[in-house]
Each structure stands twice: as C-alpha cells, then as structure tokens.
Amino acid sequence: MSFQGDSDGGDANNDSSAGACTCGAGPGGVSLADEGQAPTPADTTTPLVDPSALQELGSQLDSPAVAKGFARDYTNMWDQRYQSLASSLGSGDEDAAMDAVLSLKTSSAMVGGVRLAELARELEDAIRVRDADRARLLLREVAESGNETVDELQLSYNLRDR
C-alpha cells in the first residue's frame, strides 16, 4: 500500500507550511500543504485538552508527579512521534504507520489530548481502509492539533521548567 498517492503527480509541496507546525513533512515526503486540497475543518466542539485525564492518571499511579512527568515526556516526544507517523505514511509502510498512529492515539488519550486522540482514531481508520487522500488531509490536522495540544499541556502544567 502506498500513502504517497497519485493525485498530485509527484509534485506535492514538501515544506512545513501548515500553520504553526514546527514538525514539517517527514523524510517520506508527506506534505502538510498539498496544493489544491482544502483542509478538513477540525471538530471545534471536541475540547483540545481534558485536564481530568491527567488527574485520573495521577490518581491511578498514586503520584501526580509521575503523571506530570508522563505529560512532559509526551510533549518532548511530539516532534519525533509526528515525524515517525509522517515518514511511515509517506513511504507507504502500513505497519509502521499503524504502530505510530496507535501510539499517538493512546498516549494522547492518556494525557487528555482529546481532540488529537480523536484525529488519530480517524487517521487509523483511513490507514485501515487504505484511503491515502484522507490520510494526507488528516495528517495535516494531526500536525496542527498536536502542536496546539503540546502548547496547551506545557502552559497548563508548567512543563517547560526543565
């Protein structure tokens, strides 16, 4: 399976022009700004971050500090997670793409990244049905939502202190 698609004739724009995204396109060349394709609107009714999820994780672990550490690790790993996902989609490696999107979905839910977890679930569905066009559109939304989620977590939990 290839997520590179044929709709752009190989002329996809591979720069990092998706809003404030600092992660850009992965080595596989999946573009965040495919020419001629409008982004799908993000579901703004879904909250970006649900603080109760991280509080619940802290309760389950009997340590709010460990939960905060998990959130810090999550934010520090965002660029790497995104690059892994973008690269695997760009190269058409379905197994790696599935691993990356499942990791993103699960870890996002654990830290309360509700919107990002939902987008990851939608991307998982696109990968399962081999819908490369939908996967590309969702990857752009994942990049934007991921950056917003990381910013919100860092601000809300003062994670920039190390």
Secondary structure in CASP SS format (residue, H / E / C, confidence):
PFRMAT SS
TARGET T0000
AUTHOR 0000-0000-0000
METHOD secondary structure of the structure
MODEL  1
M C 1.00
S C 1.00
F C 1.00
Q C 1.00
G C 1.00
D C 1.00
S C 1.00
D C 1.00
G C 1.00
G C 1.00
D C 1.00
A C 1.00
N C 1.00
N C 1.00
D C 1.00
S C 1.00
S C 1.00
A C 1.00
G C 1.00
A C 1.00
C C 1.00
T C 1.00
C C 1.00
G C 1.00
A C 1.00
G C 1.00
P C 1.00
G C 1.00
G C 1.00
V C 1.00
S C 1.00
L C 1.00
A C 1.00
D C 1.00
E C 1.00
G C 1.00
Q C 1.00
A C 1.00
P C 1.00
T C 1.00
P C 1.00
A C 1.00
D C 1.00
T C 1.00
T C 1.00
T C 1.00
P C 1.00
L C 1.00
V C 1.00
D C 1.00
P H 1.00
S H 1.00
A H 1.00
L H 1.00
Q H 1.00
E H 1.00
L H 1.00
G H 1.00
S H 1.00
Q H 1.00
L C 1.00
D C 1.00
S C 1.00
P H 1.00
A H 1.00
V H 1.00
A H 1.00
K H 1.00
G H 1.00
F H 1.00
A H 1.00
R H 1.00
D H 1.00
Y H 1.00
T H 1.00
N H 1.00
M H 1.00
W H 1.00
D H 1.00
Q H 1.00
R H 1.00
Y H 1.00
Q H 1.00
S H 1.00
L H 1.00
A H 1.00
S H 1.00
S H 1.00
L H 1.00
G H 1.00
S H 1.00
G C 1.00
D C 1.00
E H 1.00
D H 1.00
A H 1.00
A H 1.00
M H 1.00
D H 1.00
A H 1.00
V H 1.00
L H 1.00
S H 1.00
L H 1.00
K H 1.00
T H 1.00
S H 1.00
S H 1.00
A H 1.00
M H 1.00
V H 1.00
G C 1.00
G C 1.00
V H 1.00
R H 1.00
L H 1.00
A H 1.00
E H 1.00
L H 1.00
A H 1.00
R H 1.00
E H 1.00
L H 1.00
E H 1.00
D H 1.00
A H 1.00
I H 1.00
R H 1.00
V C 1.00
R C 1.00
D C 1.00
A H 1.00
D H 1.00
R H 1.00
A H 1.00
R H 1.00
L H 1.00
L H 1.00
L H 1.00
R H 1.00
E H 1.00
V H 1.00
A H 1.00
E H 1.00
S H 1.00
G H 1.00
N H 1.00
E H 1.00
T H 1.00
V H 1.00
D H 1.00
E H 1.00
L H 1.00
Q H 1.00
L H 1.00
S H 1.00
Y H 1.00
N C 1.00
L H 1.00
R H 1.00
D H 1.00
R C 1.00
END
